Amino acid sequence: MRIIPVGNALSLFLAFTFTICIVWGLLTPASMHMHGAWEPLLPGFHFISLPSFLIGLIETYLYGWYAAIVFVPLYNLFNKTKAA
């Protein structure tokens, strides 16, 4: 497994998910918002202003890379096969 494709895929997945949650929060009543879940996870993010949204977007992208940097080497370590 290669780290760059996994890092980009995870990062974009989290960034898209964050964006969808923010759009959902703007379109629905306050009782259905996800900002309560995002605010503790994303330092500097507060619902909602453009700078805060950009901070959250950058942080979710970086969390994707963090997950890839930890996951891919572990996966490759445990997925080694013995040479026949």
Biotite code that builds the C-alpha atoms (Angstrom):
import biotite.structure as struc

atoms = struc.array([
    struc.Atom([0.000, 0.000, 0.000], chain_id="A", res_id=1, res_name="MET", atom_name="CA", element="C"),
    struc.Atom([1.404, 3.390, -0.934], chain_id="A", res_id=2, res_name="ARG", atom_name="CA", element="C"),
    struc.Atom([1.131, 6.319, 1.435], chain_id="A", res_id=3, res_name="ILE", atom_name="CA", element="C"),
    struc.Atom([0.495, 9.152, -1.065], chain_id="A", res_id=4, res_name="ILE", atom_name="CA", element="C"),
    struc.Atom([-2.701, 7.753, -2.638], chain_id="A", res_id=5, res_name="PRO", atom_name="CA", element="C"),
    struc.Atom([-4.025, 6.709, 0.760], chain_id="A", res_id=6, res_name="VAL", atom_name="CA", element="C"),
    struc.Atom([-3.159, 10.090, 2.293], chain_id="A", res_id=7, res_name="GLY", atom_name="CA", element="C"),
    struc.Atom([-4.871, 12.003, -0.485], chain_id="A", res_id=8, res_name="ASN", atom_name="CA", element="C"),
    struc.Atom([-7.925, 9.727, -0.447], chain_id="A", res_id=9, res_name="ALA", atom_name="CA", element="C"),
    struc.Atom([-8.407, 9.929, 3.332], chain_id="A", res_id=10, res_name="LEU", atom_name="CA", element="C"),
    struc.Atom([-7.776, 13.668, 3.393], chain_id="A", res_id=11, res_name="SER", atom_name="CA", element="C"),
    struc.Atom([-10.258, 14.410, 0.622], chain_id="A", res_id=12, res_name="LEU", atom_name="CA", element="C"),
    struc.Atom([-12.811, 12.071, 2.190], chain_id="A", res_id=13, res_name="PHE", atom_name="CA", element="C"),
    struc.Atom([-12.607, 13.952, 5.498], chain_id="A", res_id=14, res_name="LEU", atom_name="CA", element="C"),
    struc.Atom([-12.623, 17.369, 3.799], chain_id="A", res_id=15, res_name="ALA", atom_name="CA", element="C"),
    struc.Atom([-15.726, 16.444, 1.763], chain_id="A", res_id=16, res_name="PHE", atom_name="CA", element="C"),
    struc.Atom([-17.429, 15.028, 4.845], chain_id="A", res_id=17, res_name="THR", atom_name="CA", element="C"),
    struc.Atom([-16.660, 18.196, 6.811], chain_id="A", res_id=18, res_name="PHE", atom_name="CA", element="C"),
    struc.Atom([-18.007, 20.373, 3.984], chain_id="A", res_id=19, res_name="THR", atom_name="CA", element="C"),
    struc.Atom([-21.196, 18.312, 3.707], chain_id="A", res_id=20, res_name="ILE", atom_name="CA", element="C"),
    struc.Atom([-21.722, 18.602, 7.472], chain_id="A", res_id=21, res_name="CYS", atom_name="CA", element="C"),
    struc.Atom([-21.282, 22.377, 7.362], chain_id="A", res_id=22, res_name="ILE", atom_name="CA", element="C"),
    struc.Atom([-23.730, 22.718, 4.460], chain_id="A", res_id=23, res_name="VAL", atom_name="CA", element="C"),
    struc.Atom([-26.150, 20.460, 6.357], chain_id="A", res_id=24, res_name="TRP", atom_name="CA", element="C"),
    struc.Atom([-25.777, 22.686, 9.414], chain_id="A", res_id=25, res_name="GLY", atom_name="CA", element="C"),
    struc.Atom([-26.570, 25.780, 7.373], chain_id="A", res_id=26, res_name="LEU", atom_name="CA", element="C"),
    struc.Atom([-29.709, 24.213, 5.875], chain_id="A", res_id=27, res_name="LEU", atom_name="CA", element="C"),
    struc.Atom([-31.240, 22.515, 8.926], chain_id="A", res_id=28, res_name="THR", atom_name="CA", element="C"),
    struc.Atom([-32.490, 23.586, 12.361], chain_id="A", res_id=29, res_name="PRO", atom_name="CA", element="C"),
    struc.Atom([-29.935, 24.022, 15.130], chain_id="A", res_id=30, res_name="ALA", atom_name="CA", element="C"),
    struc.Atom([-30.902, 20.733, 16.794], chain_id="A", res_id=31, res_name="SER", atom_name="CA", element="C"),
    struc.Atom([-29.568, 18.827, 13.759], chain_id="A", res_id=32, res_name="MET", atom_name="CA", element="C"),
    struc.Atom([-26.148, 20.505, 13.495], chain_id="A", res_id=33, res_name="HIS", atom_name="CA", element="C"),
    struc.Atom([-22.862, 18.605, 13.641], chain_id="A", res_id=34, res_name="MET", atom_name="CA", element="C"),
    struc.Atom([-20.778, 21.562, 14.842], chain_id="A", res_id=35, res_name="HIS", atom_name="CA", element="C"),
    struc.Atom([-20.958, 20.199, 18.377], chain_id="A", res_id=36, res_name="GLY", atom_name="CA", element="C"),
    struc.Atom([-18.963, 17.200, 17.188], chain_id="A", res_id=37, res_name="ALA", atom_name="CA", element="C"),
    struc.Atom([-16.486, 19.179, 15.081], chain_id="A", res_id=38, res_name="TRP", atom_name="CA", element="C"),
    struc.Atom([-15.606, 21.949, 17.538], chain_id="A", res_id=39, res_name="GLU", atom_name="CA", element="C"),
    struc.Atom([-13.783, 19.749, 20.105], chain_id="A", res_id=40, res_name="PRO", atom_name="CA", element="C"),
    struc.Atom([-11.893, 17.924, 17.335], chain_id="A", res_id=41, res_name="LEU", atom_name="CA", element="C"),
    struc.Atom([-10.791, 20.960, 15.335], chain_id="A", res_id=42, res_name="LEU", atom_name="CA", element="C"),
    struc.Atom([-8.894, 23.636, 17.286], chain_id="A", res_id=43, res_name="PRO", atom_name="CA", element="C"),
    struc.Atom([-9.897, 27.103, 16.125], chain_id="A", res_id=44, res_name="GLY", atom_name="CA", element="C"),
    struc.Atom([-13.137, 25.974, 14.463], chain_id="A", res_id=45, res_name="PHE", atom_name="CA", element="C"),
    struc.Atom([-16.346, 27.650, 15.594], chain_id="A", res_id=46, res_name="HIS", atom_name="CA", element="C"),
    struc.Atom([-19.616, 27.461, 13.675], chain_id="A", res_id=47, res_name="PHE", atom_name="CA", element="C"),
    struc.Atom([-19.549, 29.383, 11.261], chain_id="A", res_id=48, res_name="ILE", atom_name="CA", element="C"),
    struc.Atom([-17.510, 32.017, 9.506], chain_id="A", res_id=49, res_name="SER", atom_name="CA", element="C"),
    struc.Atom([-15.382, 31.752, 6.383], chain_id="A", res_id=50, res_name="LEU", atom_name="CA", element="C"),
    struc.Atom([-12.051, 31.789, 8.272], chain_id="A", res_id=51, res_name="PRO", atom_name="CA", element="C"),
    struc.Atom([-13.379, 29.180, 10.693], chain_id="A", res_id=52, res_name="SER", atom_name="CA", element="C"),
    struc.Atom([-14.587, 26.984, 7.817], chain_id="A", res_id=53, res_name="PHE", atom_name="CA", element="C"),
    struc.Atom([-11.169, 27.222, 6.140], chain_id="A", res_id=54, res_name="LEU", atom_name="CA", element="C"),
    struc.Atom([-9.428, 26.297, 9.397], chain_id="A", res_id=55, res_name="ILE", atom_name="CA", element="C"),
    struc.Atom([-11.703, 23.278, 9.759], chain_id="A", res_id=56, res_name="GLY", atom_name="CA", element="C"),
    struc.Atom([-11.131, 22.264, 6.141], chain_id="A", res_id=57, res_name="LEU", atom_name="CA", element="C"),
    struc.Atom([-7.352, 22.437, 6.524], chain_id="A", res_id=58, res_name="ILE", atom_name="CA", element="C"),
    struc.Atom([-7.441, 20.537, 9.810], chain_id="A", res_id=59, res_name="GLU", atom_name="CA", element="C"),
    struc.Atom([-9.638, 17.750, 8.434], chain_id="A", res_id=60, res_name="THR", atom_name="CA", element="C"),
    struc.Atom([-7.271, 17.421, 5.467], chain_id="A", res_id=61, res_name="TYR", atom_name="CA", element="C"),
    struc.Atom([-4.309, 17.159, 7.847], chain_id="A", res_id=62, res_name="LEU", atom_name="CA", element="C"),
    struc.Atom([-6.128, 14.553, 9.972], chain_id="A", res_id=63, res_name="TYR", atom_name="CA", element="C"),
    struc.Atom([-6.456, 12.438, 6.826], chain_id="A", res_id=64, res_name="GLY", atom_name="CA", element="C"),
    struc.Atom([-2.713, 12.604, 6.280], chain_id="A", res_id=65, res_name="TRP", atom_name="CA", element="C"),
    struc.Atom([-2.070, 11.780, 9.923], chain_id="A", res_id=66, res_name="TYR", atom_name="CA", element="C"),
    struc.Atom([-4.242, 8.668, 9.595], chain_id="A", res_id=67, res_name="ALA", atom_name="CA", element="C"),
    struc.Atom([-2.407, 7.623, 6.420], chain_id="A", res_id=68, res_name="ALA", atom_name="CA", element="C"),
    struc.Atom([1.037, 8.206, 7.945], chain_id="A", res_id=69, res_name="ILE", atom_name="CA", element="C"),
    struc.Atom([0.129, 5.956, 10.875], chain_id="A", res_id=70, res_name="VAL", atom_name="CA", element="C"),
    struc.Atom([-2.016, 3.380, 9.056], chain_id="A", res_id=71, res_name="PHE", atom_name="CA", element="C"),
    struc.Atom([-0.054, 2.618, 5.874], chain_id="A", res_id=72, res_name="VAL", atom_name="CA", element="C"),
    struc.Atom([3.242, 1.608, 7.527], chain_id="A", res_id=73, res_name="PRO", atom_name="CA", element="C"),
    struc.Atom([1.344, -0.518, 10.052], chain_id="A", res_id=74, res_name="LEU", atom_name="CA", element="C"),
    struc.Atom([-0.660, -2.158, 7.280], chain_id="A", res_id=75, res_name="TYR", atom_name="CA", element="C"),
    struc.Atom([2.474, -2.832, 5.260], chain_id="A", res_id=76, res_name="ASN", atom_name="CA", element="C"),
    struc.Atom([4.241, -4.231, 8.340], chain_id="A", res_id=77, res_name="LEU", atom_name="CA", element="C"),
    struc.Atom([1.484, -6.701, 9.114], chain_id="A", res_id=78, res_name="PHE", atom_name="CA", element="C"),
    struc.Atom([0.782, -7.540, 5.473], chain_id="A", res_id=79, res_name="ASN", atom_name="CA", element="C"),
    struc.Atom([4.258, -8.865, 4.698], chain_id="A", res_id=80, res_name="LYS", atom_name="CA", element="C"),
    struc.Atom([4.163, -12.264, 3.074], chain_id="A", res_id=81, res_name="THR", atom_name="CA", element="C"),
    struc.Atom([6.928, -14.828, 3.307], chain_id="A", res_id=82, res_name="LYS", atom_name="CA", element="C"),
    struc.Atom([8.926, -15.358, 0.130], chain_id="A", res_id=83, res_name="ALA", atom_name="CA", element="C"),
    struc.Atom([8.343, -18.843, -1.247], chain_id="A", res_id=84, res_name="ALA", atom_name="CA", element="C"),
])
